[in-house]
Amino acid sequence: MGELVYSGLERLVNSSLRTDPDTLEALAVLSGKVLLLEFAGTDIRVYICPGEEGLELKPEQPGGANVCIRGRVSDLIAYLMASRGLSDSFSGS
């Protein structure tokens, strides 16, 4: 993913976070920590750096991450949907 994609995604996420002050406050507690998302079957790695103003998304992070979450994109989407009670919203065969 290019820098433009990271920048655009970061703006989108932070714009959404500004509408949720409780989550923004909770993320501020994690300031200085680094989370790495690795998507299995791809070369996509996203370093997430929480702070008082939201999240900073980076393709690389000197010093690495405090924690790594690795999995398939579809699994992450399914988890996010289930955590918001949306898992029953879709069905098919």
Solvent accessible surface area in square Angstrom, and as a share of the most:
residue,aa,sasa,rsa
1,M,102,0.45
2,G,40,0.39
3,E,120,0.54
4,L,147,0.73
5,V,78,0.45
6,Y,8,0.03
7,S,43,0.28
8,G,27,0.26
9,L,69,0.34
10,E,44,0.20
11,R,150,0.55
12,L,122,0.61
13,V,43,0.24
14,N,18,0.09
15,S,54,0.35
16,S,70,0.45
17,L,20,0.10
18,R,150,0.55
19,T,113,0.66
20,D,59,0.30
21,P,94,0.59
22,D,114,0.59
23,T,51,0.30
24,L,33,0.16
25,E,125,0.56
26,A,61,0.47
27,L,31,0.15
28,A,28,0.21
29,V,122,0.70
30,L,84,0.42
31,S,63,0.41
32,G,71,0.69
33,K,107,0.45
34,V,18,0.10
35,L,44,0.22
36,L,11,0.06
37,L,28,0.14
38,E,24,0.11
39,F,29,0.12
40,A,50,0.38
41,G,89,0.86
42,T,63,0.37
43,D,144,0.74
44,I,50,0.25
45,R,101,0.37
46,V,9,0.05
47,Y,16,0.06
48,I,19,0.10
49,C,20,0.12
50,P,14,0.09
51,G,18,0.17
52,E,129,0.58
53,E,148,0.66
54,G,4,0.04
55,L,26,0.13
56,E,82,0.37
57,L,14,0.07
58,K,51,0.22
59,P,43,0.27
60,E,133,0.60
61,Q,39,0.17
62,P,119,0.75
63,G,90,0.86
64,G,30,0.29
65,A,42,0.32
66,N,99,0.51
67,V,81,0.46
68,C,53,0.31
69,I,89,0.45
70,R,163,0.59
71,G,29,0.28
72,R,140,0.51
73,V,65,0.38
74,S,69,0.44
75,D,67,0.35
76,L,51,0.25
77,I,90,0.45
78,A,57,0.45
79,Y,144,0.55
80,L,71,0.35
81,M,43,0.19
82,A,56,0.44
83,S,66,0.42
84,R,157,0.57
85,G,64,0.61
86,L,83,0.41
87,S,64,0.41
88,D,138,0.71
89,S,72,0.46
90,F,151,0.63
91,S,120,0.77
92,G,77,0.74
93,S,169,1.09
